[in-house]
Amino acid sequence: MLPITFFGRSQLGIKCNRILPNRRFCLTSLNSSPKNLNAVVVRSGETTEKPMKVVLPEKNYVDTFSFIRVNPENSLQTELDGAFLLAQEKFIKDLSLDVQLESEEQASLYRQLNFESSTRAYAAEKYRSQLEKLQQKKISANLRPADALSIYWFAQVEPRIREEQERFRKDQFAPKRKHYGPVITRLSSDRLAVITMYEILAHCFARPAGETVTALAMSIANAVKAELNYEKFKVDPKSLRRLQQSGPVTANRINKHSGPLLSDSEKWPSVVSANVGAFLLRSFIDTATVPNFISDLKSTEIEGKHLLNQIQSKNTTKAFIHEYSRDKKKRIGVILMDKRVATFVANAHQAREFLDARHLPMVVRPTEWKGIKQGAYIHPATQVSLMRLKSSMQVPDLKTNERNLVDIFHGLDLLSQVRWKINQDMFKIVKDAWNAGGGIADLPSRKDLPLPEKPQGEDGNSKAIKRWYYLFKKTEHHNKDLHSLRCDTSLKLKVAEEFLHEPKIYFPHNVDFRGRCYPIPPHLNHMGSDLCRGLLTFTEAKPLGERGLYWLMIQIANLKGVDKVPLSEREEFTRKNLDQVLDSARRPLDGNKWWLHSEDPWQTLATCIELAHALSSSEPTKYSSHLPIHQDGSCNGLQHYAALGGDYLGALSVNLIPSDRPQDVYSGVAELVKKRVDVDAENGVPIAKKLKGKIERKIVKQTVMTSVYGVTFVGAREQIKNALKEKKVFSEDSDLNAASMYLAKKTFDALSEMFLGARKIMSWLTDCAKLISKTGQTVSWLTPLALPVVQPYTRPAWKQVKTVVQTISLPSEKKEPVLCVDT
């Protein structure tokens, strides 16, 4: 029997030694529903080989599928999104084929396909699970597909409610409006429209088979009542605090706790609730329509702005249907979604299933970039874009200039082809520390802080209760942050464990909208946190030589913070602390833990271990090392500005001018800030007195670093506030806020003094941006590598309609570019 070879891409070849006659089987396509593939192979007759084109929907290329056919009348046909899914394990098991992978490279390719498949499968499963939970809680109306529909329907429903409000104001004694009229005029028409849409969507998504009219009307009325009752809490801080302490602020909880705040005339009889709910429900059902073609929209056309263009379309159908069903002997009114709405929502959710897919490192060499959507990963369904776009404004220029991006493609390919592997020694240490409870280096503690106990016998408005509530919320917030950090650490370790025994891994790269290169896998990469960098080494080892051994010692000094002295002194520092280095390598978790007292402890430990291995070998200079030595410029943005602006003091501080010792711009700025604080303290400025002697390099570092990227005063204030909080300079938030505002101003003043020319250039760029934005355009340019860059900053032309349980953003006519130059 002749063997048959399936080819997905030219790289993949899987031999199967058994030919299956007249067998029908199913392939799972990861970005669409399962599709049937008819394979008809006859074992007798004359054999010929013929390539067949496989049609890939919405793809720019066509794969070749080689097969053996026996009879000219028989053919193998399929329309499959990604024909090389034939290589998947499930497919092979289902067919019971005898598979022989021809090489180690093909085995890696096989594993890579499984990794990519599992990534998307996990993302889809996670989204579906979250959607199911939200639907059960009747809050799935918050999701993006529902948002798109809400924006569309709001433009139809809100005018109807507004007209009815105006009719009531003109004729308040009309019998049919006497129950609901006084209520609906107490809220704006846009808030009533949002409340109505939210309740109807939440119920109908939770019960696709239909929701009763009574349940919907009473739910709408309950939400409107809560909206009005919440106004009472706003003017009664004591009651509002009790409400917030009782749990999540929901409509039911508001109405339950509002009783003591309402007069008898403000309490609704059931007839009012029924009439309010019925009127709003009817207003929605009568006016909300849906374009007949909505279920055919592509995933890229599901946003509200696309639907708004169809408001005037006559080719529409009512979005919801009022029908009757029988329950025993009674007729019950039921509201159903039109099937087009249900199909649109299902398609929209399916389109969003993979948006949160978290890409993994690769075990085969990434595909070379050939276009803005062709490169990196192998599977067409896991393809990523060349650029991480923040706005669709950049897409046309990017497509137009695609053929000129060869240098960008080549640079990304070179970065993507660097081979890495997991440092197994470091992984074991990190895992042991994590299993022991964390709380070491940047590993978060695996235990929450205990919540403070509420004082007994205290009045609800006493200082003790207020203090307890403040500490309770602060501790609760800290524990939530801990939970988030634990999840992040678990993901990093899970990815590291997944690839622990891989001989080589790759990090495919793409660029952000400014053209800066980043690894695509988010959780574990060589540009990540100290933990990530400590867990990674190069696959290829090289003998250290004299210079390599020297740089290992420099690396330890740098990581320990001894990086502002000449290189010879850094080497001497490591030699003096060699006993501590060896102790760290041999007993990392139960020794002196010298490595732990550095800014980047995990990288320090990895370097200690590598140096210990080298020194314990017979010839240290011939020891083959895998360890990467990270090096960085001295605040690259300020280096460029200092050079352009001719700032001597600034250039000196960022090491553009030779000096006896390395300069540190962050320390320089901190020193200038410190002098200003000392002067203010002597002049009696209260906050300066509290800050005297507490100004450190790290407090101003982030603000200095981001100053060249257009950080605002508000952003700088938050950066400094976080640094002060981390250093635990103040215990009270009031001092923290005042100090962060004060230091943000002093930091900007110091930067202006050191980088006078740079500040002038920034001002010039700002003036340019003002002139450009006045024309209605955004700031844009073409880089020397032909990459089009567009500043995607516009002032949102949306208005927000806020209710107690839901906020909806509605588009207005235009967007205006905002003044922003981000380099």
Secondary structure as GFF3:
##gff-version 3
##sequence-region A 1 823
A	DSSP	beta_strand	4	6	.	.	.	ID=ss1
A	DSSP	beta_strand	14	16	.	.	.	ID=ss2
A	DSSP	beta_strand	23	27	.	.	.	ID=ss3
A	DSSP	beta_strand	35	39	.	.	.	ID=ss4
A	DSSP	beta_strand	48	54	.	.	.	ID=ss5
A	DSSP	beta_strand	63	69	.	.	.	ID=ss6
A	DSSP	three_ten_helix	83	87	.	.	.	ID=ss7
A	DSSP	alpha_helix	89	95	.	.	.	ID=ss8
A	DSSP	beta_strand	99	101	.	.	.	ID=ss9
A	DSSP	alpha_helix	104	136	.	.	.	ID=ss10
A	DSSP	three_ten_helix	140	142	.	.	.	ID=ss11
A	DSSP	alpha_helix	144	170	.	.	.	ID=ss12
A	DSSP	three_ten_helix	175	177	.	.	.	ID=ss13
A	DSSP	alpha_helix	181	184	.	.	.	ID=ss14
A	DSSP	alpha_helix	189	206	.	.	.	ID=ss15
A	DSSP	beta_strand	211	212	.	.	.	ID=ss16
A	DSSP	alpha_helix	213	234	.	.	.	ID=ss17
A	DSSP	alpha_helix	237	245	.	.	.	ID=ss18
A	DSSP	alpha_helix	251	257	.	.	.	ID=ss19
A	DSSP	three_ten_helix	259	261	.	.	.	ID=ss20
A	DSSP	three_ten_helix	264	266	.	.	.	ID=ss21
A	DSSP	alpha_helix	270	287	.	.	.	ID=ss22
A	DSSP	beta_strand	289	291	.	.	.	ID=ss23
A	DSSP	three_ten_helix	294	296	.	.	.	ID=ss24
A	DSSP	three_ten_helix	299	301	.	.	.	ID=ss25
A	DSSP	alpha_helix	304	308	.	.	.	ID=ss26
A	DSSP	beta_strand	316	318	.	.	.	ID=ss27
A	DSSP	beta_strand	320	327	.	.	.	ID=ss28
A	DSSP	beta_strand	330	337	.	.	.	ID=ss29
A	DSSP	alpha_helix	339	352	.	.	.	ID=ss30
A	DSSP	beta_strand	367	371	.	.	.	ID=ss31
A	DSSP	beta_strand	374	376	.	.	.	ID=ss32
A	DSSP	three_ten_helix	380	382	.	.	.	ID=ss33
A	DSSP	beta_strand	387	388	.	.	.	ID=ss34
A	DSSP	three_ten_helix	392	394	.	.	.	ID=ss35
A	DSSP	alpha_helix	395	400	.	.	.	ID=ss36
A	DSSP	three_ten_helix	402	404	.	.	.	ID=ss37
A	DSSP	alpha_helix	406	416	.	.	.	ID=ss38
A	DSSP	beta_strand	420	422	.	.	.	ID=ss39
A	DSSP	alpha_helix	424	435	.	.	.	ID=ss40
A	DSSP	alpha_helix	463	498	.	.	.	ID=ss41
A	DSSP	beta_strand	509	512	.	.	.	ID=ss42
A	DSSP	beta_strand	517	519	.	.	.	ID=ss43
A	DSSP	alpha_helix	530	535	.	.	.	ID=ss44
A	DSSP	beta_strand	536	538	.	.	.	ID=ss45
A	DSSP	beta_strand	542	543	.	.	.	ID=ss46
A	DSSP	alpha_helix	545	559	.	.	.	ID=ss47
A	DSSP	alpha_helix	567	576	.	.	.	ID=ss48
A	DSSP	alpha_helix	578	586	.	.	.	ID=ss49
A	DSSP	three_ten_helix	594	596	.	.	.	ID=ss50
A	DSSP	alpha_helix	601	616	.	.	.	ID=ss51
A	DSSP	three_ten_helix	620	622	.	.	.	ID=ss52
A	DSSP	beta_strand	624	625	.	.	.	ID=ss53
A	DSSP	alpha_helix	636	645	.	.	.	ID=ss54
A	DSSP	alpha_helix	648	653	.	.	.	ID=ss55
A	DSSP	alpha_helix	665	682	.	.	.	ID=ss56
A	DSSP	alpha_helix	686	691	.	.	.	ID=ss57
A	DSSP	alpha_helix	697	706	.	.	.	ID=ss58
A	DSSP	three_ten_helix	707	709	.	.	.	ID=ss59
A	DSSP	alpha_helix	713	727	.	.	.	ID=ss60
A	DSSP	alpha_helix	733	754	.	.	.	ID=ss61
A	DSSP	alpha_helix	756	774	.	.	.	ID=ss62
A	DSSP	beta_strand	780	782	.	.	.	ID=ss63
A	DSSP	beta_strand	788	790	.	.	.	ID=ss64
A	DSSP	beta_strand	794	795	.	.	.	ID=ss65
A	DSSP	beta_strand	798	802	.	.	.	ID=ss66
A	DSSP	beta_strand	807	811	.	.	.	ID=ss67
A	DSSP	beta_strand	816	817	.	.	.	ID=ss68
###
